[in-house]
Amino acid sequence: MAKKSKRTIPALMYQYQGPQRNVGFVLSPLYIQESVEVEMEDMLFIYNEDFDYIRPALDRAFPLIDPRTGEEMKALDPCWENPIMKDVWAEILSALDQQVVAEPELRNFLNQFIAWVRNHLQLADGIEVIGNL
């Protein structure tokens, strides 16, 4: 009997070299009205060390209003869920697109991240950033 392959969340890496599934952030398509079950394959994991290259653009978007609860989110919470709506992501991605980067590998990492977010925003209301710090 063939062994069923274990489903995992794909990881996007730039320079991280430590143990697998260490500290980092999971990004997941966000659906507000619909009850859509997001598959693990549609999520993205980024190690904390690599997320540091994306985080400044996210930090500048705060404070935000949580679209589910209406509560103010003062800053990105590295230990919890951060639902971010599509219109905010447009600003974040624009900032990442315009970021001057000397290293081709870093530009490639940022471009892959931008492409992943844009692809999922075609159907989703936003992207949720879930930290496990």
N, C-alpha and C positions, 0 to 999 in steps of 0.2 A: 504494500500500500504506500503510495507516494505521500510524502510529508507535505502538508499545506504550508506555504510560505508565510512567514510572520509579516503582518502588515505594519508598516512604520510610517512615520511622518518624514517626508523628504527633508534633507538638510541642505542649506546653502552656506558654503564656507568660503572664507577669504584667506585668513592666516591661522585660524584656530588649529592647534595640533594636539590637544589634550584627549582625555578619554571620551568615548561616545556618550551622547545624551547627558552631557554635563549641564551646567547652568546656562540658561539662555531664554529665548522668547519664541513662542509659537504664534504664528500668524494664521488666522482662519477667516474665510469669507463670513461676513455678517449679514444676516437676514432679519429684519425687524418684524415685519408683518407675517411672513410665511414661516411655517414650521418645517424648515429644510434641515435634514440631517446631513451635516458636513462629513464627508469621508476623510479618513486620515491622509489619503493620497492628495487631497485638495488643500491640505495645510502645508505650512512651511516652518521649519525650525532653523533658528539662527543662534549660534553660540554668543554669549554675552560679549566676548572679546571682539567678535566681528560686528555685532550689533552696535558697538560704539561708533562705527562709521556712519550709521543711519540715524542714531538717536538724536543728534543735535537738530536735525530737520523736524523730527517728531516733537521734541521739546518745545520748539518755537510755536507749535500749533496750539499749545495749552495756554490758558484754561479752556476746557471744552465742557459741553453739557452731555451727560450720558443719555443716549437716545432711548434707553429702556426705562430709566428711573427718573429722568429729568434733573438729577443731582449734578452739581458742578464737580468736575474732575480738575483739580488744581494743577496736577502734573501727571506725567506718565508714571503709573504705579508698576515698579519692577516685580512686584509679588502678586499681582492680581490681573483681572480682566480690564482691558482698555478698549471699549467699542468706539471706533472712529469712523464717521460717516464719509461717504464718497466725495462730497464737496471739499472736505478738509484734506482728504488724500490728494486731491488735485493740486493743492498748494504744496503739500509735502513732496510730491513727486516732481513738481516744477523746481523746487529748491534743490533736490538731488540731481536733477538733470543739469542744472546750471552750475553745480558745484565744480570748482576747478580741481582737477586731480592730476598729479604728476605720474603716478604709477598706472600703467595699463591694466595690471591685474585688479587694482582697486576699481577702476572705471568699469571693468568687466563685471565685477561683483555687484556694483551699484546698478548697472544696466540689467543684470539678471533679476535683481530685486524689483526694480521698476517694472520690468516686463511681467513678472509674476503678479504684482499688485494690479496692474492695468488689466491683465487677462481676467482676473477674478472679479474685478469691479464691473465687468461687462454685464454680469448677472446679479451680483450681490449689492446690498445697500451700503456696504462699507467693509472694512477689514478690522477684525478684533486682534489686538496685540495682547498676548497673555504671557506674563513674566513668571518665572519660577525661582527667582532669587531668594 
